[in-house]
Structure formats: C-alpha cells, structure tokens
Amino acid sequence: MGGQGNSAESPDRILQLGMAFWGSKAVLSAVEVGVFTVLATGPMPVEPLAEKLGLHRRGARDFLDALVALGLLDRVDGVYSNSPDVDLFLDRAKPSYIGGLLEMANARLYPFWGSLTTALRTGLPQNELGSGGEDMFATLYSDPDALRQFLSAMTGVSAGSGRAIAATFEWGRYSTFVDVGTAQGAVPVQLALAHPHLTGSGFDLPAVEPVFRDYVAEFGLSDRIDFRGGDFFADDLPAADVLVMGHILHDWDLARKMTLLAKAYAALPEGGALIVYETLIDDDRRANAFGLLMSLNMLIETSGGYDYTGADCCGWMREVGFRETRVAPLVGPDSMVVGIR
C-alpha cells in the first residue's frame, strides 16, 4: 500500500527538534531574569518568586512549570527550587557559573540565528557585520559591557575543557604556558590551580587586560599568571613551553588558520607543544552535531570562519612543521589536537 508509511513511525522526534527553540528561549530568558540565582538563596512559591523576578502573573506559573518540565527546576507542594546541576552552574554568585555563554546567546546569537537561511543563501555574516558593523570583534571590544559579556561567555565555553586539559595533558614535562586568545583567563586559572609548578600568561587584545586581571585575582593566582597584550595577527606570539588555542582557529578562514599555526610553531622550543581545542567535528562528519552547528554559528558570526575535524587540524599542523600530532577527547563536544614541535 503506497502513501501510508510505517504505522510504527512517529513525527514526535521531528516536531520536538523543529520546535526546540521554545525550550531554548525559556532557558535563556530564565538566565536573563535571574530565576536560578534567586532560587539559589532558597526555595520560593510562585507569587513571591514572580514578584522578585518582575514577572507578570499571567505567564509566571506556566514559565516556571515549563522549567520544571525541562528538568531545570524542582517543585514540591507549590514551592520551586533549583535542580542540583542548575544550582551549581547557573547561580551568578558561584564561581562555577557558566551562564555567561547563555547570556550572550540570548543577547546576540538567538536573534542572529533567525537569519540562518539568509546566511546559507548568501554566505555572509548575519551579526554586527551583517547589520553594518565593521567587524564582530571590533564591535565587541569597543563596548565595555559587550566585551565583559563576551569574555564571560568564553569562560562558560572553556572552563570545562580547561579542567580536562589540566587533568589529561602531560604537564609534568613542561613549566610555562601561554593561552592565546585567553579572554577572561579560564584556562590559565584551571592549569595553575591543578599544577602548582606551572607559570603562564594569557595573550589577548589590550582591552581584555582589566577583566583578565580581575578574574585571575579572584583565584589568588596573580603571582603565577600574567597578561600579555597584543594582536595575534600583527604581533609574534609569546614564547613558552606550551601554547594553547581554544575556540580560536574556527573564527578564521584557512589562510588565517595556517598563519596562527605557523606563528605558534615559531614561538615554541624544540619539544614544545601546541594544544588546539574546539568543538571538533568528527572525521566522518555525522556524529558531533554540536560541532557542525558551531560551524554554522561561525557562518553567522564571521566572514570566513568554520569548524573542522581532528584530521583536518592534524594535517594543518604537520604542514607548518609539527612532527607529532594526536587528537584526544576532552569534555562534552570539545576535543583537543596536540602538536609537538
């Protein structure tokens, strides 16, 4: 019989995926209004919680109960509380807060992704560049509030991978490191916390320095981690035993990717290491959906950036001179590519 399909098939998966932006925006709005930070101070019923958050009574209960259904909140006898992971990672008062990434997603990426179809048809960015801005990074770095939000977002992206790199890379062989494009300093902090023998630097544009120094000082590491200001295309990279580039290469086209890898090679001693970590796309390009979607995000955000596979990066490293390369998983969708000079 034609046209009827398999009676065991269901459209549920298709519909849930197609409408997934509903749940996503509910989470982003919850971070924006501070639901999880308020509830970290103690459970609350709907009326005082809605008043504290500035929510209109019409949507408040549905909003909070949707967060319960999504597994982010618990509710017992009408009293709401955070789930354990949310309490750890989405309370702004805790150092484990990763919500900076979600804040940026809410303020910038969510509206820009509404123009994905245009990006796919034109190959052009749909962010500040697409609306007349001169450059995404120039726009972000010229606005102190936008810059702090962006740098905090990068901590949300990188902190988990920083801990994994600290735990899995052979740091006992090395004594110094530089984190290239360091943002707030999440990776240097994780490396220094895990390995007291290490000293290092964060390298980024000069506007980042006060945010970086404040973040490092919170962990009492200012005596072991310093800041080096510069432009990684205009300037040489600082020398160290190990260089780290996290979520940097995917911002650029292939020519600039190769430029940065060659600069890293030049800055390393014989036997030194370059660690590149990204949401690497699996070599077969069918399993890591997050990495592929991140590459589409680079389409929206940059003029030439894209994500890539571990095999791609190993090949580029060998092309600029690295004698050994390997790929290793980190946490979530992130993996690292290690090149030894």
Salt bridges, closest charged atoms under 4 A:
GLU47 OE2 - ARG61 NH2 3.81
ASP65 OD1 - ARG75 NH1 2.80
ASP87 OD2 - LYS94 NZ 3.41
ASP91 OD2 - LYS94 NZ 2.69
GLU103 OE2 - ARG92 NE 3.32
GLU128 OE1 - ARG108 NH2 2.81
GLU170 OE1 - ARG326 NH2 2.99
GLU209 OE2 - ARG213 NE 2.75
ASP214 OD2 - ARG148 NH2 3.78
ASP251 OD1 - HIS250 NE2 3.51
GLU270 OE1 - ARG341 NE 3.92
GLU278 OE1 - HIS250 ND1 3.59
ASP284 OD2 - ARG286 NE 2.58
GLU301 OE2 - ARG108 NH1 2.84
ASP307 OD1 - HIS250 ND1 3.12
GLU324 OE2 - ARG323 NH1 2.68
ASP334 OD2 - HIS247 NE2 3.17
